[in-house]
Amino acid sequence: MDRFTVQATYQLSDQVLNDYDTWIRRDEAGPAERQYDDADLVYLQTIAALYTMGFTAEEVAIYLQFDEQDQRTTEQRLRLLTRKRKERLAEIHQCESQVAAIDYLRFHLNNQNKGAEDNG
């Protein structure tokens, strides 16, 4: 498949395709001449998924450098994923705390308004 077909079919951004072409393909063909096969799609979907998970371009590049067949690098990839998971959970907990604070203030304001209505 050519670049346009891959991008349209799999809803991939230019960044994903450009990063893949830079990090993995490293070929001399221009973007218009490149052809992608099933093996390419695995990498492209991995890159897209990592970006969706909140990985930076640098983190994606590091993740892709690890050889998928090497047990040591599997552990390194797992550490990267675990670290990103912890970061996302910390963000979620921070948002939950913010929502709880908002709810408390709303509750407080509603009680003030009810008190004012009861006294008025």
Backbone as a printed PyTorch tensor [residue, N CA C, xyz], in Angstrom:
tensor([[[  0.8370,  -1.1810,   0.0000],
         [  0.0000,   0.0000,   0.0000],
         [  0.8810,   1.2420,   0.0000]],

        [[  0.3900,   2.2720,  -0.6380],
         [  1.1450,   3.5170,  -0.6220],
         [  0.7880,   4.3220,   0.6390]],

        [[  1.5310,   5.3930,   0.8490],
         [  1.3820,   6.2170,   2.0550],
         [ -0.0410,   6.7450,   2.2110]],

        [[ -0.6210,   7.2640,   1.1340],
         [ -1.9580,   7.8340,   1.1960],
         [ -2.9840,   6.7800,   1.6200]],

        [[ -2.9040,   5.5980,   1.0390],
         [ -3.8450,   4.5210,   1.3550],
         [ -3.7090,   4.0870,   2.8100]],

        [[ -2.4640,   3.9170,   3.2780],
         [ -2.2180,   3.5240,   4.6670],
         [ -2.7720,   4.5860,   5.6170]],

        [[ -2.4860,   5.8390,   5.3030],
         [ -2.9290,   6.9360,   6.1710],
         [ -4.4570,   6.9980,   6.2280]],

        [[ -5.1110,   6.8860,   5.0920],
         [ -6.5670,   6.9700,   5.0490],
         [ -7.2280,   5.7440,   5.6720]],

        [[ -6.7130,   4.5730,   5.3840],
         [ -7.3130,   3.3280,   5.8770],
         [ -7.1710,   3.1720,   7.3790]],

        [[ -6.0120,   3.5210,   7.9120],
         [ -5.7290,   3.2830,   9.3190],
         [ -5.7650,   4.5470,  10.1700]],

        [[ -6.1930,   5.6560,   9.5710],
         [ -6.3290,   6.9220,  10.3070],
         [ -5.0430,   7.2950,  11.0300]],

        [[ -3.9360,   7.2560,  10.3160],
         [ -2.6410,   7.5630,  10.8980],
         [ -2.2510,   9.0030,  10.5750]],

        [[ -1.6410,   9.6420,  11.5340],
         [ -1.2100,  11.0250,  11.3310],
         [  0.0860,  11.0660,  10.5250]],

        [[  0.3650,  12.2570,   9.9870],
         [  1.6410,  12.4550,   9.3010],
         [  2.8010,  12.1910,  10.2470]],

        [[  2.6300,  12.5920,  11.5180],
         [  3.7060,  12.3940,  12.4930],
         [  4.0400,  10.9160,  12.6430]],

        [[  3.0350,  10.0700,  12.7400],
         [  3.2780,   8.6290,  12.8870],
         [  4.0310,   8.1020,  11.6670]],

        [[  3.5740,   8.4520,  10.4950],
         [  4.2370,   7.9680,   9.2750],
         [  5.6430,   8.5360,   9.1330]],

        [[  5.7920,   9.8170,   9.4040],
         [  7.1290,  10.4240,   9.3060],
         [  8.0950,   9.8140,  10.3140]],

        [[  7.6210,   9.6210,  11.5480],
         [  8.4760,   9.0160,  12.5690],
         [  8.8730,   7.6050,  12.1760]],

        [[  7.9190,   6.8340,  11.6940],
         [  8.2280,   5.4710,  11.2620],
         [  9.2610,   5.4830,  10.1390]],

        [[  9.0330,   6.3450,   9.1610],
         [  9.9700,   6.4110,   8.0330],
         [ 11.3670,   6.8120,   8.4970]],

        [[ 11.4510,   7.6580,   9.5060],
         [ 12.7430,   8.1100,  10.0190],
         [ 13.4010,   7.0510,  10.8940]],

        [[ 12.6410,   6.4760,  11.8180],
         [ 13.2200,   5.5830,  12.8210],
         [ 13.3920,   4.1530,  12.3380]],

        [[ 12.4720,   3.6710,  11.5270],
         [ 12.4700,   2.2490,  11.1760],
         [ 12.8930,   2.0310,   9.7240]],

        [[ 12.2260,   2.6990,   8.8130],
         [ 12.4650,   2.4410,   7.3830],
         [ 13.8470,   2.9010,   6.9400]],

        [[ 14.1660,   4.1230,   7.2420],
         [ 15.4610,   4.7080,   6.8690],
         [ 15.8330,   4.4340,   5.4140]],

        [[ 14.8330,   4.4480,   4.5320],
         [ 15.1460,   4.2020,   3.1260],
         [ 15.2370,   5.5150,   2.3630]],

        [[ 15.6920,   5.4140,   1.1660],
         [ 15.9310,   6.5970,   0.3470],
         [ 14.7170,   6.9920,  -0.4870]],

        [[ 13.7160,   6.1520,  -0.5100],
         [ 12.5280,   6.4610,  -1.3110],
         [ 11.8090,   7.6670,  -0.7320]],

        [[ 11.2990,   8.4900,  -1.6120],
         [ 10.5180,   9.6330,  -1.1610],
         [  9.1650,   9.1580,  -0.6580]],

        [[  8.4550,   9.9900,   0.1250],
         [  7.1660,   9.5880,   0.6960],
         [  6.1720,   9.0930,  -0.3500]],

        [[  6.1920,   9.6680,  -1.5400],
         [  5.2320,   9.2730,  -2.5750],
         [  5.5150,   7.8690,  -3.1160]],

        [[  6.7930,   7.4320,  -3.0660],
         [  7.1450,   6.1330,  -3.6420],
         [  7.1000,   4.9910,  -2.6380]],

        [[  7.0400,   5.2940,  -1.3510],
         [  7.1050,   4.2350,  -0.3450],
         [  5.8850,   3.3220,  -0.4060]],

        [[  6.1560,   2.0500,  -0.1910],
         [  5.1010,   1.0530,  -0.1000],
         [  5.1780,   0.4090,   1.2810]],

        [[  4.0290,   0.1930,   1.8920],
         [  3.9640,  -0.3600,   3.2400],
         [  3.2940,  -1.7290,   3.1800]],

        [[  3.8430,  -2.6650,   3.9730],
         [  3.2680,  -4.0120,   4.0320],
         [  2.7680,  -4.2920,   5.4510]],

        [[  2.3590,  -5.5360,   5.6980],
         [  1.8020,  -5.9000,   7.0060],
         [  2.7940,  -5.6970,   8.1390]],

        [[  4.0660,  -5.9670,   7.8860],
         [  5.0850,  -5.7600,   8.9210],
         [  5.1890,  -4.2840,   9.2800]],

        [[  5.0890,  -3.4250,   8.2830],
         [  5.1130,  -1.9860,   8.5390],
         [  3.9100,  -1.5700,   9.3790]],

        [[  2.7720,  -2.1490,   9.0850],
         [  1.5460,  -1.7830,   9.7990],
         [  1.6380,  -2.0740,  11.2980]],

        [[  2.3250,  -3.1430,  11.6500],
         [  2.5040,  -3.4620,  13.0660],
         [  3.2410,  -2.3290,  13.7670]],

        [[  4.3290,  -1.8870,  13.1720],
         [  5.0850,  -0.7710,  13.7480],
         [  4.2570,   0.5120,  13.7650]],

        [[  3.5770,   0.7940,  12.6720],
         [  2.7800,   2.0170,  12.5850],
         [  1.6890,   2.0410,  13.6530]],

        [[  1.0330,   0.9160,  13.8560],
         [ -0.0150,   0.8490,  14.8760],
         [  0.5710,   0.9650,  16.2830]],

        [[  1.7580,   0.4160,  16.4720],
         [  2.4230,   0.5500,  17.7690],
         [  2.7690,   2.0090,  18.0400]],

        [[  3.3270,   2.6840,  17.0480],
         [  3.6750,   4.0990,  17.2100],
         [  2.4220,   4.9130,  17.5180]],

        [[  1.3580,   4.6870,  16.7610],
         [  0.1100,   5.4280,  16.9870],
         [ -0.4300,   5.1600,  18.3910]],

        [[ -0.3820,   3.9050,  18.8300],
         [ -0.8690,   3.5540,  20.1610],
         [ -0.0450,   4.2360,  21.2490]],

        [[  1.2700,   4.2460,  21.0810],
         [  2.1320,   4.8830,  22.0730],
         [  1.8360,   6.3790,  22.1770]],

        [[  1.6330,   7.0320,  21.0470],
         [  1.2710,   8.4520,  21.0840],
         [ -0.0820,   8.6460,  21.7780]],

        [[ -1.0180,   7.7640,  21.5090],
         [ -2.3300,   7.8490,  22.1430],
         [ -2.2130,   7.6780,  23.6570]],

        [[ -1.2740,   6.8650,  24.0940],
         [ -1.0480,   6.6440,  25.5280],
         [ -0.3470,   7.8200,  26.1980]],

        [[  0.1110,   8.7710,  25.3930],
         [  0.7670,   9.9370,  25.9650],
         [  2.2800,   9.9090,  25.9130]],

        [[  2.8390,   8.9690,  25.1830],
         [  4.2900,   8.9340,  25.0270],
         [  4.7350,  10.1230,  24.1980]],

        [[  5.8970,  10.6610,  24.5270],
         [  6.5030,  11.7120,  23.7060],
         [  7.2170,  11.0450,  22.5370]],

        [[  7.6120,  11.8450,  21.5640],
         [  8.3420,  11.3040,  20.4120],
         [  9.6200,  10.6260,  20.8720]],

        [[ 10.3030,  11.2290,  21.8440],
         [ 11.5440,  10.6440,  22.3610],
         [ 11.2690,   9.2900,  23.0120]],

        [[ 10.1950,   9.1940,  23.7950],
         [  9.8500,   7.9370,  24.4570],
         [  9.4640,   6.8660,  23.4340]],

        [[  8.7560,   7.2660,  22.3830],
         [  8.3920,   6.3120,  21.3290],
         [  9.6530,   5.7830,  20.6560]],

        [[ 10.5810,   6.6660,  20.3630],
         [ 11.8330,   6.2510,  19.7160],
         [ 12.5900,   5.2660,  20.5940]],

        [[ 12.6480,   5.5420,  21.8830],
         [ 13.3350,   4.6400,  22.8130],
         [ 12.6360,   3.2850,  22.8360]],

        [[ 11.3290,   3.2960,  22.9430],
         [ 10.5520,   2.0560,  22.9690],
         [ 10.8390,   1.2250,  21.7160]],

        [[ 10.8690,   1.8710,  20.5730],
         [ 11.0740,   1.1510,  19.3160],
         [ 12.4980,   0.6380,  19.1420]],

        [[ 13.4390,   1.2120,  19.8700],
         [ 14.8280,   0.7540,  19.7590],
         [ 15.0320,  -0.6200,  20.3840]],

        [[ 14.1650,  -0.9840,  21.2900],
         [ 14.3070,  -2.2730,  21.9630],
         [ 13.8930,  -3.4070,  21.0250]],

        [[ 14.7220,  -4.4130,  20.9520],
         [ 14.4600,  -5.5710,  20.1030],
         [ 13.3420,  -6.3940,  20.7330]],

        [[ 12.2870,  -6.6330,  19.9710],
         [ 11.1250,  -7.3490,  20.5020],
         [ 11.4220,  -8.7990,  20.8550]],

        [[ 12.4700,  -9.3670,  20.3220],
         [ 12.7880, -10.7650,  20.5820],
         [ 13.7000, -10.9570,  21.7920]],

        [[ 14.2790,  -9.8950,  22.2730],
         [ 15.2500,  -9.9660,  23.3670],
         [ 14.5280,  -9.8030,  24.7100]],

        [[ 14.6710, -10.7760,  25.5880],
         [ 13.9940, -10.7570,  26.8860],
         [ 14.3810,  -9.5280,  27.7070]],

        [[ 15.6480,  -9.1390,  27.6490],
         [ 16.0840,  -7.9600,  28.4120],
         [ 15.3400,  -6.7100,  27.9580]],

        [[ 15.1500,  -6.5710,  26.6520],
         [ 14.4670,  -5.3720,  26.1680],
         [ 12.9650,  -5.4560,  26.4010]],

        [[ 12.4340,  -6.6650,  26.4910],
         [ 11.0250,  -6.8030,  26.8670],
         [ 10.8200,  -6.2150,  28.2500]],

        [[ 11.7350,  -6.5060,  29.1480],
         [ 11.6460,  -5.9490,  30.5020],
         [ 11.7780,  -4.4280,  30.4720]],

        [[ 12.6270,  -3.9020,  29.6080],
         [ 12.7830,  -2.4540,  29.5020],
         [ 11.5080,  -1.8120,  28.9520]],

        [[ 10.9010,  -2.4540,  27.9490],
         [  9.6430,  -1.9270,  27.4100],
         [  8.5580,  -1.9730,  28.4730]],

        [[  8.5280,  -3.0480,  29.2300],
         [  7.5390,  -3.1440,  30.3190],
         [  7.7540,  -2.0440,  31.3540]],

        [[  9.0160,  -1.7370,  31.6530],
         [  9.2980,  -0.6390,  32.5930],
         [  8.8070,   0.6960,  32.0440]],

        [[  9.0290,   0.9260,  30.7500],
         [  8.5230,   2.1600,  30.1290],
         [  6.9990,   2.2320,  30.2240]],

        [[  6.3340,   1.1430,  29.9080],
         [  4.8720,   1.1150,  29.9730],
         [  4.3740,   1.2970,  31.3990]],

        [[  5.0460,   0.6740,  32.3440],
         [  4.6610,   0.8020,  33.7470],
         [  4.8410,   2.2410,  34.2290]],

        [[  5.9440,   2.8500,  33.8430],
         [  6.1760,   4.2460,  34.2350],
         [  5.0980,   5.1610,  33.6540]],

        [[  4.7520,   4.9520,  32.3860],
         [  3.7220,   5.7830,  31.7480],
         [  2.3750,   5.5460,  32.4160]],

        [[  2.0950,   4.3010,  32.7840],
         [  0.8410,   3.9870,  33.4750],
         [  0.7580,   4.7250,  34.8080]],

        [[  1.8610,   4.7160,  35.5620],
         [  1.8950,   5.4170,  36.8450],
         [  1.6970,   6.9160,  36.6540]],

        [[  2.3120,   7.4770,  35.6120],
         [  2.1370,   8.9030,  35.3160],
         [  0.6750,   9.2110,  35.0290]],

        [[  0.0350,   8.3780,  34.2150],
         [ -1.3680,   8.6020,  33.8690],
         [ -2.2630,   8.4630,  35.1010]],

        [[ -1.9830,   7.4780,  35.9470],
         [ -2.7780,   7.3160,  37.1720],
         [ -2.6090,   8.5150,  38.1010]],

        [[ -1.3970,   9.0430,  38.1830],
         [ -1.1640,  10.2320,  39.0110],
         [ -1.9790,  11.4150,  38.4770]],

        [[ -2.0230,  11.5540,  37.1570],
         [ -2.8240,  12.6200,  36.5560],
         [ -4.3080,  12.4260,  36.8560]],

        [[ -4.7640,  11.1930,  36.7680],
         [ -6.1730,  10.8920,  37.0660],
         [ -6.4890,  11.2360,  38.5110]],

        [[ -5.6130,  10.8450,  39.4220],
         [ -5.8450,  11.1290,  40.8380],
         [ -5.8490,  12.6320,  41.1070]],

        [[ -4.9750,  13.3580,  40.4170],
         [ -4.9580,  14.8100,  40.5710],
         [ -6.2810,  15.3960,  40.0770]],

        [[ -6.7610,  14.9250,  38.9470],
         [ -8.0500,  15.4030,  38.4250],
         [ -9.1950,  15.0450,  39.3690]],

        [[ -9.1560,  13.8390,  39.9400],
         [-10.1860,  13.4480,  40.9020],
         [-10.1830,  14.3720,  42.1110]],

        [[ -9.0070,  14.7470,  42.5780],
         [ -8.9050,  15.6700,  43.7120],
         [ -9.4660,  17.0370,  43.3430]],

        [[ -9.1830,  17.4880,  42.1320],
         [ -9.7150,  18.7690,  41.6810],
         [-11.2360,  18.7280,  41.5880]],

        [[-11.7800,  17.6350,  41.0590],
         [-13.2310,  17.4910,  40.9710],
         [-13.8490,  17.4620,  42.3640]],

        [[-13.2120,  16.7730,  43.3000],
         [-13.7240,  16.7300,  44.6760],
         [-13.7310,  18.1370,  45.2870]],

        [[-12.6960,  18.9180,  45.0200],
         [-12.6460,  20.2910,  45.5340],
         [-13.7450,  21.1410,  44.9040]],

        [[-13.9720,  20.9750,  43.6180],
         [-15.0550,  21.6930,  42.9400],
         [-16.4050,  21.3040,  43.5390]],

        [[-16.6140,  19.9970,  43.7310],
         [-17.8690,  19.5210,  44.3110],
         [-18.0820,  20.0800,  45.7110]],

        [[-17.0130,  20.1540,  46.4970],
         [-17.1280,  20.7100,  47.8460],
         [-17.5660,  22.1670,  47.7910]],

        [[-16.9320,  22.9600,  46.9260],
         [-17.3100,  24.3700,  46.8060],
         [-18.7390,  24.5270,  46.2930]],

        [[-19.1440,  23.7100,  45.3490],
         [-20.5290,  23.7570,  44.8560],
         [-21.5020,  23.4290,  45.9810]],

        [[-21.1880,  22.3910,  46.7490],
         [-22.0360,  22.0030,  47.8790],
         [-22.1350,  23.1570,  48.8790]],

        [[-20.9970,  23.7530,  49.1900],
         [-20.9430,  24.8710,  50.1320],
         [-21.7840,  26.0480,  49.6290]],

        [[-21.6400,  26.3990,  48.3550],
         [-22.4080,  27.5060,  47.7840],
         [-23.9000,  27.2020,  47.7520]],

        [[-24.2590,  25.9740,  47.4220],
         [-25.6780,  25.5880,  47.4190],
         [-26.2700,  25.6850,  48.8130]],

        [[-25.5020,  25.2730,  49.8110],
         [-25.9900,  25.3650,  51.1910],
         [-26.1500,  26.8210,  51.6170]],

        [[-25.2470,  27.6890,  51.1860],
         [-25.3680,  29.1200,  51.5050],
         [-26.6270,  29.7030,  50.8630]],

        [[-26.8610,  29.3220,  49.6110],
         [-28.0480,  29.8330,  48.9200],
         [-29.3330,  29.3330,  49.5790]],

        [[-29.3670,  28.0900,  50.0060],
         [-30.5500,  27.5470,  50.6800],
         [-30.7580,  28.2440,  51.9960]],

        [[-29.6800,  28.5150,  52.7090],
         [-29.7790,  29.2230,  53.9880],
         [-30.2980,  30.6360,  53.7980]],

        [[-29.8430,  31.3090,  52.7540],
         [-30.2810,  32.6620,  52.4700],
         [-31.7650,  32.6660,  52.0830]],

        [[-32.2040,  31.6760,  51.3230],
         [-33.5950,  31.5860,  50.9180],
         [-34.4920,  31.3010,  52.1070]],

        [[-34.0030,  30.4200,  53.0120],
         [-34.7900,  30.0860,  54.2040],
         [-34.9200,  31.2840,  55.1380]],

        [[-33.9040,  32.1270,  55.2000],
         [-33.9170,  33.2910,  56.0850],
         [-34.6070,  34.4830,  55.4240]],

        [[-34.7520,  34.4670,  54.1370],
         [-35.2510,  35.6280,  53.4040],
         [-36.6750,  35.5630,  53.1650]]])
